[in-house]
Amino acid sequence: MVILLVVLAYFGILLGISHLTSRKANNDTFYRANRRSPWYMVAFGMIGASISGVTFVSVPGMVLTSQMTYLQVCLGFIVGYVVVAFLLLPLYYKLSLTSIYAYLGQRLGRRSYQTGAWFFLLSKMSGSAVKFYVVCMILQQFVFDSMGIPFVVNIVGMVLLVWLYTRRGGIATLVFTDSFQTLCLFTALILIILQVISMMHLSVSEAVDVVKGSELSRIFVFDDWKSPYNFWKQFLSGIFIVVVMTGLDQDMMQKNLTCKTLRDAQKDMCSYGIAFLPANLLFLSLGVLLVTLIHQPTSLIHLSSSISPDSLLPSFVQSTLSSGGSNFYMLLTFFLLGILAASFSSADSALTSLTTCYCVDIRQQPQDEQLRKRTHLVMCLAFMLFILLFRSVNSTSLIDAIYILVSYTYGPLLGLFAFGLFTKRQPNDRLTPYICIASPLLCYALDTLSQHLWGYRFGYELLIFNGLFTFLGLWSGAASTAHKKVYL
């Protein structure tokens, strides 16, 4: 009952914000928020939208397998956000784009434009389904299983709630709902950390010393180049992940493009880019504290030594109930609030950007309001199907699953944009779809062969090779003369 009340209250606030921000809404409001969003609101909301429920669940548990080495990726994120802010944002603002993939049409040709849009649709739909799966899984575990409600009903209900508060105002609503959800996310995270510190009978300064002194707090790996946690692999991968998952992602860029000016958009991007390092440090510190608490001789919380990273935080919350802990309902409320905030701030913007991409890029009918409404509903239905599909096949860490998907599906986008930005050649537009399909297949073959011959498995750096293969494929079929601008 406590959980249901939290869910209902949370969505009541979101619907209230939606009602206030969607009055007199039109297509320009839905797609671009009339270019009137305050940059600081966009920046604050983007932190929550970028983190997602996967981070909330998976990152604390990453200390079990990779210690705090994920911060190496976060350092790369900062550089990546600077690149996006001062290389890509000026281009998008100069062309006054609603969808960033329109650039591909102007620079490379119609088929390149359509190929980029379709790869985004596949990438965003699958990646967002993984992220949203988290909240559905947690609610199923803590609420709906005991009530006998099937997982499919859980999914339908949650996605329809997202549809309800995004269907009218679109991106204009999300700028405000994401800010509210980011506030809820970090409030919940800090309260959970304080609750764990209280259970350990420590002061905040003593807890900081525990984290600093733990063997799980190692950040940098320079001594093993074969390790997937090697600093340079993770740092460079972090840069490319941000360039692709933010700079070449309609979902992330759509909110930045709602700022009044380019300078405002650059301020908002650099601000939330820097914020990722302390934010993830908090998540990883929570993981260290949880492991330390569990292994205390006097602890009433006992978890299996083979527990998976994704299960650390949820299992801890559940064990608190089993142990009869008096802090359970408070801890559960904070946990649920954080999961809801992280997951829904990611899912709502994903569905809005998918609708934008289909209407603006695929159908090229941005002024058709009925098409936009129908598409938004269809995207929600497709989203449900992708979640069910992922549940049936997933066998790896959730956060690794997302980056594997990114490596295979965002790589062609990286290659397309890099070719357009850094060369003056004109590709063979007819061949672009085939090149973009062949590149991920070649990456898969390379990864398989590498494991078989040398025992080396590619990590996040596979994204870089995928983009490189796309770039080389475009180059091989390109005209040697300077390109002529192609208009839609």
N, C-alpha and C positions, 0 to 999 in steps of 0.2 A: 504493500500500500504506500509506503514512504517513497519508493521508486516511482510509482505511477504519479504521485502528486508532484514530484520534482519534474517529471517529463511534461505533465500538463501545464504546470506553472511556467516552465521554460518556453514551451511553444505558445503559450498565451502572450508572453512578452514579445516573441518574434512576430506573431500575427498583428500585435498592436503597432509595432514599428513598421511593418509592411503596410498597414492601413494608412499611417501618417505620411509615408514616403511615396505612395503610389497614386495619390490623388492627382487627377489630370495627367496621368502617365500616357505616353505615346511610344512609338517605336524608338525615337531618339533617346527617350528616357530609359527604355529597356536596354538599349545597346551601349549608350555612352553617358548616361546620367546628365545629358545636356551640357557636358563638359563644365560642371560647376562644383565638383567635389572638393572639399578642403583637403590639402595634401596630408595634413597630420592625421586626419580620420582614415584616409586610405592607407597610410603607413602603419598605423596601429592595427587596423583590421587585417592587413596583409600578413601580419605575423601569425595570427590565428589561422587564416586560410591556408598558409603555407605549411604549417605544422601538421595538421590533420590528426585524426584519431590513431593512426599508425605510430606516429611519433610518441603520443601519449602512452601507448601500450608497449611499444617495442623498444624505444630508446633506453628506458631505465634497465631493461633486461639485457641490453647489449654488453653491459659490463661483465656478464658471465662468460662471454666468448671472446670479446675484443677489448675489454677494459674500457678506457676512455679515448681510444684511438679515433672514434667518430669525430672528435673535435678537430682532427686534421682535415677532415672533409669540410667542416664548418669554416675553417680558416680559408679554404679554397672558395667557399661560398662568398665571402666578403669581396674577394678579388672579382669573382664572377658578377656580382651585383654592380660593381664599379664599371666593368666592361659594358654591361647592358645599359646602364644609365647614361654613359657618354658615347657609346657607339650606336646602339639600336634605337633608343628613345628619340634622339634627334631626327633620325630617319623617319620614324613613324609619325612624329609630330609634323615634320615638314610635308609629308604626303597626306596629312589629316585623315589617317586610316581609321575605319571602324573595326575592320578585321586586319590583322597584321599580314595575313597570307595574300592580301591583294598586292603586296609588294612583289611577290613572286610572279604575278601576272604581268605587272608592268615591266619587270626586269628580264624574266626568263621566258614567258609565254603562257598561254592558256592551260596547256596540259600540265605544266609544272605547277601552276597555281592550283589546279584541281587535285593534283597528286599530293601537294603539301597539305591541303585542307582535309583530304581523306585520311592521311596518316595521322593528323591531329585528332580527328574524330575517333579513330581506333585507339590511339594512345591514351587520350583523355578518358574515354569511356571505360577502358580496361583498368587503367591506373586508379581512377576514382572509385571504381567498383571495389577494388582491393581495400582502399582506405575506408569506404563506408561499411564494408563487411565487418569491420572492427566493432562499431557500435551495435550493429545487429547481433553479432556474436555475444557481446557482453550482456545485452538486454535479454537474449535468449537464455544465457547461463544463469543470470541472477533473478529473472522475473518469469519469463514465459514458459520455461520448461516445467516449473512447479504448477503453472496454471493450465498445462496441457495444450498450449497454443503452438501450432506448427511454426517452423522457421519461416516458411513462405509467407504466412500471414504477418509475421513480424516485419519482414522486408517491405511488403506492400504498404503497411501502415506508416512506416518511417519515411519511405520515399514520397508518399502522397502528402505527408505533412510538409516536406520540403517544397513540393509543387505548390501547395496552398499559399505559402508566403513569398514565393518568387514569381508567380505567374503573371503578375501585373507590373510591378515596379522594376523587375529585373535587376540590372547592375546598380541602379539608383538606390534600391532597397538594400542591396548587399553591402554597400559602403557603410551603412549604419548598423545592420545586423551583425556584420563581421566584427565591427568595433565592440559591440556588446558581447559577442561570443569570445573574442580575445580576452576581454576583461574577466569573463567567467572562467576561461581556461587557466589563466595565470593565478587567479584567486584560488581556484581549486588546487592547483599544483603546489602553491605555497602553503596552503592549509594542510594538505596531505603531508608535506615535508615536516611541518611543525608538529603534526600529530605523531609521526614516526619518531621524531626527536623526543617528544614527550614520553612515548612508550619505551624509549631507551634510557630515560631518566638523565638526559643530558641538557646542557645549555646550548644555545646556538653556536657559541664560539667553540665549545667542546665538540660539537658535531662537525664543524669545519675542520678541526684537527683530525677527527676520525677519518674523514674523507681524504684529507691530504696524506695521511699516514697509511692508507690502505694500499695493498698490492694491486688492487683493482683500479687505481687512479692513474696508471701509466697512460700517457697521452701520445708520445712520439716513438716511432719505430724507424730507425735509420739503419739498423745493422743487418737486415734480412731483405734483400731485394725481391726474393721469391714470394715473400709474405703478401697476402692481399691487403695487409694493414701497413705496408711500407708507406712512409710519409709522402714521398713524391707521387706515388700512385694515387693516394687518397686526396692529396692537395690538388693535383692537376685534375683529377676526376671531379672534385668539388667545383672547380671553376667551370668545367664543361657542363656539369649537371645543371648549374644555375643558368648558364647561357642558353641551354636547351629548354629546361623545364620552366624557366621564367621568361627569358628574352624571346624565345621562339614559341611560346605557349600562349595561345589566345586567352585562356583562362586567367593567367597571371597578369598579362599585359592589358587586358580589357579594363581592369580597375585602374591601373596606372594612367591609361589614356583618358580617364574621366577627369583628371586634374585640369585646372584652368589654363596652365601654361607649362611649357617644357621644363622650366626651372623648378616649378613646384613638383612635377613628376620626378625629376632627378633627386630633389631633396627627400621625397617620400621613399624612393627606392634605396638610396644610400642609408637612410635611417633604419629601415627594417632589415636591411642586409647586415648591418653591424649587430643588430639585436639578436641575430640567430646564435651567435657564439655564447653569450650569457644564458640565453634561453635553453639551449641544449646542455650547457654545463649544469643547470638546475635539474634537468631530467636525469642526467647521468649520476649526479650526486645523490639523487633519490635512490637510484639503483644500488649504489655503494652502501647507503644507509640501510636499505632493506636487507641486503645480503649480510651485513654486519649484525643487524637485529636478529635475523633468523638463526645465526650461529652463536648467539650468546647462550651460555649454559643455562641461564634462568629464563630464557625465552619460552613463552607458551605457544609460539608459532613454529610449526615444523613442516617443512616442505621437502619434497624428494630432491636428492642430490642431482638427479638427471632432468630437472625441470627445464623446459625450453625458455629461451629469452622472452618470447612473446607472452609467456604465462606467468612471469615473475610477479608483476604487479596485480593482475587479476586474482592469481592464486593466493597472494598475500591477503588481499581483501577478504576472500572467501574463507581462508584459514582463521582470520580474526573472528568470524562468526562461529566457526566450529570450536574454537577454543573458549567460547563464551565471553570473549572480550567485551567490556563495557563500551569500548570506543567504536564498535562495529558500525552502528547506524550513522554516526557522524562521519566516519571514514568512507562508508559506502556512498553517502550523499555527495561528498567532495569528489570521489572517484567518478561517480556517474555524471556529475555536473561537468567535469573536465572532459570526459569522453564525448558527451553530447556536444559541447562547445567546439571541440576540435574536429569532430567528424562532420557536423552539419555546416560549419563554416567552409569546409572543403567541398562538400557535396553540392551545396546550393550554387556556388560560383561555377563549378564544373558544368552543371546542367544548363546554366545561363549561357556559358561560353559555347557549349555544344549547339544550343539553339541558334546562337549568333552565327557560328561557323556554317551551319547548314543553310540558313536563310540568306546570309550575305555572300558566302563563298560558293556553295554548291548550287543553290537555286538562283542566286544573284537577284533576289527580290526583297531587299531590306525594308521596303515601304509597305509590304503586304502584311497587315496586322493579323488577318485570319490565318495565314500561313505560319506566322510566328507563334500564335497560340496553339495551333495543332502540333507544330513541331516540338514545342516545349513539353506537351503531354506525351508525345511519342518517345522523346528522349528519356522521360521518366520511366516509361514501360521497358525500354531497352536497358536502362540502368538496372532495373530489377532482374532482368534475365542474366546480365553479366555477373551480378552478385551471386546468383545461384550457380552459374557456371564455375566461377572461381572457387566456391565452397566445395564443389565436387572434385576439383583437380589439385587444389593447393596442398603442397607437402614441404614447404620451406618457410623460412622467416618472412613475415609479412613485409617488412621494410626491404629485405633483399628481393622479394618478389616484385616490388614496385620498380626498383632500380634495374632488374633484369628486363622487365617490360620496357622501361625507358631506353635501355641500351639498344634493344632491337627495333623499337618503333619510332623513337625520336632521332635516331642516327641519320636517317635520310633527310629530315628537316634541317639538321645541322649542316649536312653537305650542301643542300640546296641554297640556304642562306649564305654560307661561306663562299660558294661559287659566285653568287650574285654580288656580294659585297667586295670580294678581294680579287676578282678578275674582270677584264673587259671583254671577255669572249662571250659569244652567243651559243648556248647549247642546242643540240638537236632536240627540240621540244617534243617531238613524237616519241623519242626513245626514253624520255625522263621517267615515265611510270615503270618501265621494265628495269631501268637502272636502280630505282628506289626499292623495288621488290628483290632484286638480286643481291643488293648489299647486305641486308640482314641474313639472307640464306648463306652468303659467303662467310659472314661472321660466325654463324652457328657451326659451319664446317670447320673453320679455323679453330674455334674453341674445342671442338670434339677431337680434332687431330692433335692439338697441343696437349690435351690431357692424355691421349693414347701414347704419344711419342715421348714426351718429356715430363709428364705428370704435372704440368702447369695448367691451372685453370684461370681464365681471365676473370677479372672482377669488374668494377665499375668502368675500367678503362676500355671495355668493349665498345662503349658509346663513341669514343674517339675514333677507333678503327672503323666503325660503321659509317660515321660521317666522312672519314677519309676515303673509303671505298666509293661512296656516292659521289664525292667531289671528283675523284679520278675518272669515274665512269662518265660524268658530265663533260670533263675536260677532253676525254678521248674522242667524243663525238662533236665537239664544239668547233665553230668556225674560228679561224685564226684572226679575223679582222675584228676591229672594235665593234662592240654590240650596238645595235640600234634599239632604242627604247620601244618596248611593246606595250600597247595600251589595250585595256579591256574593252 
